[in-house]
Amino acid sequence: MEALIQLTPRVPSRCTLTCHAAAPKVPLPIALLASLGDNSSKWDPAECDALLCVGEQVASVLQEMLTLMLDMEMDGAFEPVAVELVAQGVIGKRVDDMESGFLMELDYMIQLAQKDADDERKSLLEVIKQTVLDHLTKKCPPHVQVVGLLCQTEKKESRHELLRRVAAGGGVFKNDKGHKCQIPGKNLSDIANQADDLLESMESRDTIPDRKLLARLVIVREEARNMMGGGLLDERNDRGLTTLPEAKVSLNLEILM
């Protein structure tokens, strides 16, 4: 559902957040059906039903968020925070029942919003996506959480700071976008091995679903290995030493150092 968020002043120092729902350019429940191709006669009925179910879930989440935001009073400067709080409440009670394609549907809808140059709709969908990812991340083991955060951190300096915090026992970390999050403590070897496991799983498939994620996992794995006391040649880095030729390990060490 396309959402337009408008601030209507009531008094000079206060404002009301009002949300107007307009007819979407692409009906939400069938947004992903475009991925099945133009020939509807070849569509798999089971897959169509699954995609429709996912689309309806996304539409329901948006509708509930918009309903909760109607007539909310807040300072205009805190509008993004209010939207995030609403998303936390709506997603928190639904995350366990979400379909497996929920995030894929959100990605597709974000692309549509970007194509339509609809910044309000795109921003709202991105808040929902990040909230879902945050909830799912909390359910993962500590080393999986860290790998996920590292893959979302674009700046090299920020990734290194995150790794140092994790190795030191965890704590509060401020990411590239300025958001603070609580990170667990974990040793670097576990993080490198987790990234390596994910890489092996992706590379074993007939087709790689996300090459950008593959590249990020490679970076995460090698940076975690390099930050160990002995770098790439650290004795704890048994996987790195056995999966790469010694000459290549030495070359990578020289490049990274």
Secondary structure per residue as TSV (DSSP state, phi and psi in degrees):
chain	resnum	aa	ss	phi	psi
A	1	M	-	360.0	134.0
A	2	E	E	-81.2	125.7
A	3	A	E	-115.7	130.4
A	4	L	E	-114.4	122.3
A	5	I	E	-104.6	125.7
A	6	Q	E	-130.8	135.9
A	7	L	E	-97.8	122.7
A	8	T	E	-113.5	110.6
A	9	P	E	-61.4	140.1
A	10	R	E	-109.1	-48.6
A	11	V	E	-136.0	163.9
A	12	P	T	-51.4	-34.9
A	13	S	T	-100.3	-1.9
A	14	R	E	-130.0	160.2
A	15	C	E	-151.3	160.3
A	16	T	E	-115.0	133.3
A	17	L	E	-87.6	115.9
A	18	T	E	-119.2	140.2
A	19	C	E	-117.4	128.3
A	20	H	E	-113.3	122.7
A	21	A	E	-93.0	121.8
A	22	A	E	-111.7	162.9
A	23	A	-	-63.9	127.0
A	24	P	-	-68.0	147.9
A	25	K	S	-66.2	-33.4
A	26	V	S	-125.8	120.4
A	27	P	-	-53.8	127.9
A	28	L	G	-59.1	-45.3
A	29	P	G	-62.5	-17.7
A	30	I	G	-116.8	17.4
A	31	A	G	-58.4	-39.5
A	32	L	G	-83.3	-9.1
A	33	L	G	-63.4	-23.5
A	34	A	G	-61.2	-25.9
A	35	S	G	-71.7	-12.3
A	36	L	G	-85.8	-9.6
A	37	G	-	107.0	172.1
A	38	D	S	-83.6	-23.4
A	39	N	-	-88.2	98.3
A	40	S	G	-67.3	-20.1
A	41	S	G	-68.2	-18.6
A	42	K	G	-98.8	2.7
A	43	W	-	-72.4	141.0
A	44	D	-	-80.5	119.5
A	45	P	H	-55.2	-39.9
A	46	A	H	-64.5	-41.5
A	47	E	H	-67.7	-38.5
A	48	C	H	-60.6	-45.3
A	49	D	H	-61.2	-40.8
A	50	A	H	-64.3	-43.5
A	51	L	H	-66.6	-39.6
A	52	L	H	-62.5	-40.1
A	53	C	H	-63.6	-42.7
A	54	V	H	-63.6	-45.6
A	55	G	H	-60.1	-39.4
A	56	E	H	-66.1	-35.2
A	57	Q	H	-64.8	-44.2
A	58	V	H	-62.9	-45.1
A	59	A	H	-60.8	-39.1
A	60	S	H	-66.1	-40.8
A	61	V	H	-62.5	-46.8
A	62	L	H	-61.4	-43.6
A	63	Q	H	-61.6	-43.5
A	64	E	H	-66.6	-39.1
A	65	M	H	-63.3	-44.7
A	66	L	H	-64.0	-39.0
A	67	T	H	-62.5	-43.0
A	68	L	H	-68.4	-30.2
A	69	M	H	-82.7	-12.4
A	70	L	T	-62.2	132.3
A	71	D	T	62.7	18.7
A	72	M	E	-74.5	134.6
A	73	E	E	-100.7	129.8
A	74	M	E	-161.2	164.5
A	75	D	-	-73.4	132.9
A	76	G	G	-54.7	-31.8
A	77	A	G	-66.4	-21.0
A	78	F	G	-103.1	14.2
A	79	E	H	-55.4	-48.0
A	80	P	H	-59.0	-37.3
A	81	V	H	-64.3	-41.2
A	82	A	H	-63.9	-41.7
A	83	V	H	-62.3	-41.2
A	84	E	H	-65.1	-38.8
A	85	L	H	-65.4	-40.6
A	86	V	H	-63.4	-43.0
A	87	A	H	-61.9	-40.7
A	88	Q	H	-59.2	-43.6
A	89	G	H	-68.0	-42.6
A	90	V	H	-71.3	-45.5
A	91	I	H	-70.1	-37.8
A	92	G	H	-55.5	-37.7
A	93	K	T	-89.6	-3.3
A	94	R	T	-115.0	-16.8
A	95	V	G	-58.7	-34.9
A	96	D	G	-71.0	-18.8
A	97	D	G	-106.6	6.4
A	98	M	-	-72.7	145.2
A	99	E	-	-70.4	157.6
A	100	S	T	-65.2	-24.2
A	101	G	T	-94.0	12.9
A	102	F	H	-60.1	-47.4
A	103	L	H	-67.5	-35.4
A	104	M	H	-64.9	-39.6
A	105	E	H	-62.7	-43.4
A	106	L	H	-61.2	-43.4
A	107	D	H	-58.6	-43.0
A	108	Y	H	-64.9	-41.8
A	109	M	H	-69.0	-34.0
A	110	I	H	-64.4	-40.6
A	111	Q	H	-62.0	-41.5
A	112	L	H	-63.3	-43.1
A	113	A	H	-63.4	-39.4
A	114	Q	H	-65.5	-40.7
A	115	K	H	-64.2	-36.8
A	116	D	T	-81.9	-2.5
A	117	A	T	58.1	37.4
A	118	D	-	-101.1	90.1
A	119	D	H	-66.8	-35.8
A	120	E	H	-64.6	-46.9
A	121	R	H	-65.3	-42.3
A	122	K	H	-62.2	-43.5
A	123	S	H	-63.2	-42.7
A	124	L	H	-64.7	-43.0
A	125	L	H	-65.3	-37.4
A	126	E	H	-67.5	-35.5
A	127	V	H	-63.2	-43.3
A	128	I	H	-62.3	-45.4
A	129	K	H	-60.9	-46.9
A	130	Q	H	-64.7	-36.2
A	131	T	H	-65.4	-42.4
A	132	V	H	-61.9	-45.0
A	133	L	H	-61.6	-40.4
A	134	D	H	-62.2	-43.8
A	135	H	H	-65.4	-41.8
A	136	L	H	-67.8	-37.3
A	137	T	H	-62.0	-39.4
A	138	K	H	-63.8	-21.8
A	139	K	T	-85.7	-7.8
A	140	C	S	-89.7	158.7
A	141	P	-	-60.2	156.7
A	142	P	H	-52.7	-45.8
A	143	H	H	-68.6	-28.9
A	144	V	H	-71.3	-39.3
A	145	Q	H	-58.6	-44.7
A	146	V	H	-64.7	-43.9
A	147	V	H	-60.8	-41.4
A	148	G	H	-61.9	-43.2
A	149	L	H	-64.6	-40.5
A	150	L	H	-63.3	-39.0
A	151	C	H	-67.8	-24.2
A	152	Q	H	-90.9	-5.0
A	153	T	-	-99.7	113.0
A	154	E	-	-81.6	-38.6
A	155	K	-	-77.0	133.9
A	156	K	H	-61.0	-42.8
A	157	E	H	-62.5	-38.2
A	158	S	H	-68.0	-38.3
A	159	R	H	-64.0	-42.1
A	160	H	H	-65.4	-39.5
A	161	E	H	-64.7	-40.4
A	162	L	H	-61.9	-43.9
A	163	L	H	-63.2	-39.9
A	164	R	H	-65.3	-40.8
A	165	R	H	-64.0	-42.9
A	166	V	H	-63.2	-46.1
A	167	A	H	-65.1	-26.4
A	168	A	T	-86.8	0.1
A	169	G	T	117.4	1.7
A	170	G	-	92.4	-173.3
A	171	G	E	142.5	-159.8
A	172	V	E	-90.0	133.7
A	173	F	E	-127.7	135.7
A	174	K	E	-103.2	117.1
A	175	N	-	-81.2	-174.6
A	176	D	T	-60.0	-30.6
A	177	K	T	-90.0	3.7
A	178	G	S	87.9	3.3
A	179	H	-	-85.3	136.1
A	180	K	E	-94.4	140.6
A	181	C	E	-143.8	154.5
A	182	Q	E	-89.2	123.2
A	183	I	E	-111.2	144.2
A	184	P	-	-81.1	164.0
A	185	G	-	-90.0	140.5
A	186	K	-	-162.7	153.6
A	187	N	-	-83.0	152.7
A	188	L	H	-64.7	-30.4
A	189	S	H	-62.8	-42.4
A	190	D	H	-64.1	-37.9
A	191	I	H	-66.2	-46.4
A	192	A	H	-61.8	-42.1
A	193	N	H	-67.5	-35.7
A	194	Q	H	-66.0	-43.9
A	195	A	H	-61.9	-38.8
A	196	D	H	-65.6	-39.5
A	197	D	H	-62.6	-42.7
A	198	L	H	-65.8	-39.4
A	199	L	H	-62.1	-45.3
A	200	E	H	-61.5	-39.4
A	201	S	H	-65.3	-42.3
A	202	M	H	-68.6	-40.7
A	203	E	H	-72.6	-18.5
A	204	S	T	-80.7	-10.3
A	205	R	S	-79.8	159.7
A	206	D	S	-65.0	-39.2
A	207	T	S	-129.9	141.6
A	208	I	-	-84.9	116.7
A	209	P	S	-68.1	-30.3
A	210	D	-	-146.6	98.4
A	211	R	H	-71.3	-28.1
A	212	K	H	-65.8	-42.0
A	213	L	H	-64.8	-38.9
A	214	L	H	-58.6	-46.4
A	215	A	H	-64.1	-39.7
A	216	R	H	-65.6	-38.7
A	217	L	H	-65.2	-37.7
A	218	V	H	-61.5	-45.3
A	219	I	H	-62.1	-45.5
A	220	V	H	-60.5	-45.9
A	221	R	H	-60.5	-48.4
A	222	E	H	-70.6	-35.4
A	223	E	H	-68.5	-38.4
A	224	A	H	-65.3	-42.4
A	225	R	H	-63.8	-40.9
A	226	N	H	-69.6	-25.8
A	227	M	T	-84.3	-4.6
A	228	M	S	-65.4	160.9
A	229	G	T	-51.5	-41.7
A	230	G	T	-99.3	13.1
A	231	G	G	66.1	-148.5
A	232	L	G	-63.4	-24.0
A	233	L	G	-94.3	9.0
A	234	D	-	-57.9	138.3
A	235	E	T	-63.0	-22.4
A	236	R	T	-75.0	-16.7
A	237	N	-	-85.8	58.3
A	238	D	H	-66.0	-34.2
A	239	R	H	-67.5	-44.7
A	240	G	H	-61.9	-36.4
A	241	L	H	-75.8	-25.3
A	242	T	H	-97.0	-19.9
A	243	T	H	-96.5	-12.6
A	244	L	S	-121.8	143.7
A	245	P	-	-61.2	148.8
A	246	E	H	-58.4	-38.4
A	247	A	H	-62.5	-40.0
A	248	K	H	-70.0	-37.9
A	249	V	H	-60.7	-44.9
A	250	S	H	-63.7	-41.2
A	251	L	H	-64.3	-45.1
A	252	N	H	-62.0	-38.0
A	253	L	H	-62.6	-43.9
A	254	E	H	-63.8	-40.1
A	255	I	H	-66.2	-45.5
A	256	L	H	-72.8	-31.2
A	257	M	-	-81.6	360.0
